Amino acid sequence: FAMFYARNGLPHKIRELLETSQRSEEDKKDLEQFLLEAYCHPQHTGELLKELKTNTQKVERIINKRLAQKIIVSLGRSESFDEMISFFESLKNLDVISEELIDGLFEFLDKSS
């Protein structure tokens, strides 16, 4: 269900799953990734920005290439360019930067100028 909730921008449903039952660490990590993915929907950009600022260590622990790219696209779409660059810089010590991620970043920066 969590993947469905994430793709449809329903973070409150994923939070319920996280809070209502005992989960293994791997399951928690998966749910936290789906929660961040749900925050990437345009109507939840504020929650995404808050999560990136207040839970930096958790984000660094659960981030992967696909999720990093979704976050960059979401921040670019919402024209949160300073936050997008800051998030990108926070990824430099993690193994999640891909060519697609860099291309996406430059595409949004070109559009903003």
C-alpha positions in Angstrom: 0.0 0.0 0.0 2.8 2.4 0.8 4.0 2.6 -2.8 0.4 3.5 -3.9 0.2 6.1 -1.2 3.6 7.6 -2.2 2.7 7.8 -5.9 -0.6 9.4 -5.1 0.8 12.0 -2.7 -0.8 10.6 0.5 1.9 11.1 3.2 -0.6 11.0 6.1 -1.5 7.3 5.1 2.2 6.4 5.2 2.7 8.1 8.6 -0.2 6.0 9.9 1.6 2.8 8.7 4.8 4.0 10.4 3.0 4.8 13.7 0.5 1.9 14.0 2.6 -1.3 13.9 6.0 -2.7 14.8 8.2 -2.9 11.7 11.7 -4.2 11.0 14.4 -1.6 10.4 14.3 -2.4 6.7 10.5 -1.9 6.6 10.8 1.4 8.4 13.4 2.6 6.0 11.2 1.6 3.0 8.2 3.4 4.6 10.4 6.5 5.3 11.5 6.5 1.6 7.9 6.3 0.5 7.0 9.1 2.8 9.7 11.4 1.3 8.4 10.3 -2.1 4.9 11.4 -1.2 6.2 14.7 -0.1 7.6 15.2 -3.6 4.0 15.8 -4.9 3.4 19.5 -5.6 0.8 19.9 -2.9 3.3 18.7 -0.2 6.4 20.8 -1.1 6.3 22.7 2.2 6.4 19.4 4.1 9.3 18.2 1.9 11.3 21.4 2.6 10.6 21.0 6.3 11.7 17.3 6.3 14.9 18.2 4.5 15.8 20.9 7.0 14.7 19.3 10.2 15.6 15.6 9.6 18.8 15.8 7.6 20.4 12.8 9.2 17.4 10.6 8.6 17.2 11.8 5.0 20.9 11.0 4.5 20.3 7.5 6.0 17.4 6.6 3.7 18.2 8.4 0.5 18.9 6.5 -2.8 19.5 7.6 -6.4 15.8 7.4 -7.4 14.6 9.4 -4.4 17.3 12.0 -4.7 16.3 12.6 -8.3 12.6 12.9 -7.4 13.4 15.4 -4.7 15.6 17.5 -7.1 12.7 17.5 -9.6 10.2 18.4 -6.9 12.3 21.3 -5.6 12.9 22.6 -9.2 9.2 22.4 -10.0 8.4 24.5 -7.0 11.2 26.9 -7.9 12.9 26.3 -4.5 16.3 26.7 -6.2 18.3 27.6 -3.1 17.0 24.6 -1.3 17.6 22.4 -4.4 21.3 23.5 -4.5 21.6 23.0 -0.8 20.1 19.5 -1.0 22.4 18.6 -3.9 25.4 19.8 -1.9 24.3 17.6 1.0 24.5 14.6 -1.4 28.1 15.0 -2.3 29.4 12.6 0.3 26.7 10.0 -0.4 26.7 7.5 -3.2 23.5 8.8 -4.9 24.6 11.4 -7.4 24.0 10.2 -11.0 24.3 11.8 -14.4 20.5 12.0 -14.5 20.5 13.9 -11.2 23.1 16.4 -12.5 21.3 16.8 -15.8 18.0 17.5 -14.0 19.7 20.0 -11.7 21.2 22.0 -14.6 17.9 21.8 -16.6 16.0 23.6 -13.7 18.8 26.1 -13.2 18.8 27.0 -16.9 15.0 27.5 -16.7 15.4 29.7 -13.7 17.9 32.1 -15.2 
